Amino acid sequence: MAKLYAISDLHLSYPLNASTWNLLQPKPPGSGLILAGDIGESATHLTAAFERAKACFTHVFWVPGNHELYSISSHMAKHPADQLKGEAKYNALVELAREHGVLTPEDDWMLWPGPDGVDVVIALVFTLYDYSFRPAEVSREKALEWAMEENIYATDEAVLHPDPYGSRDEWCTKLCERWELKFSDYASRYPNSKFVIVNHWPLREDLVFIPKVPRFSLWCGTKRTQDWTEVGRFGADYGGALVVVSGHLHVRRTDVKEGVRYEEVSLGYPRHWEKARDASKGANEMLREILPGAGIVVEEGQRIWRPQG
């Protein structure tokens, strides 16, 4: 059975990360690799990632993170896409991925052999965030002020533009509406099939574990996606999620909640995978096997920390 792997947050602007990515080794024919966002800040970074991934895997999937959507100043940009803003930049990067034979959220969702021999749907989505991962007593209007009380302020606020939407909240809402329709469509096409959902941001607020910067949660997802994994959420034929793949947090782990396996697959900045380097591990060892997922014990409430792979 062909294996499906995942990794995210390669941040190829860091030379150490770029050098380990260049050591990626080919997998057997039919293998697949999910790139779950924050590959880098430029089209040049994406091109490097796609070229290496396609040289090593038959199938490559990509969803954007916040860093891909950053708009770069004209004197630093090396590709026309880098100066674009918001949705225009996203669309340009989708076309770049397609030029390299990489599947995106805008393409048809692919069927993949499941661990029980029944095909699952690889659902690539892109949701952004709407600042709803915050305490109930903190209003949306006061959210940024609440984060700033702990000196937390995301770079996104300066360089991730929501154009043509009025705000990142609004863009997030529009994106979620699109994927909800697509889930309903695929549930009717493939009744009772399980889904592998891929998004850069966690689907659940209770998966956000960043104790050093807890108020960064504002930029970590939307409560709207909490129930996307549930059987029947998108119609009676929706079989629910088997696995959810995400990144963004730079905290590598496996969780099981309500029968669904959640895989946070970040590489992260060099300091975040230092322990892996000390153990002579790089990109190859840090790939996470998503399917068939042999040897992964799925028990409710289980959590496995994965600093070294």
Buried (B, 14 or more C-beta within 10 A) or exposed (E): EBBBBBBBBBBBBBEBBBEBBEEBEEBEEEBBBBBBBBBBBBBBBBBBBBEBBBEBBBBBBBBBBBBBBBBBEEEEBEBEBBBBBBBBBBBBBBEBBEEBEBBBBBBEBBBBBBBEEBEBBBBBBBBBBBBBBBEEEBEEEEBBEBBEEEEBBBEBEEBBBBEEBEEBBBBBBEBBEBBBEBBBEBBEEBEEBBBBBBBBBBBBBEBBBBEEEEBBBBBBBBEBBBBBBBBEBBEEBBBBBBBBBBBBBBBBBBBBBEEBBBBBBBBBBBEBBEEBEEEEBBBBEBBBBBBBBEEBEEEEEEEEEBBBB
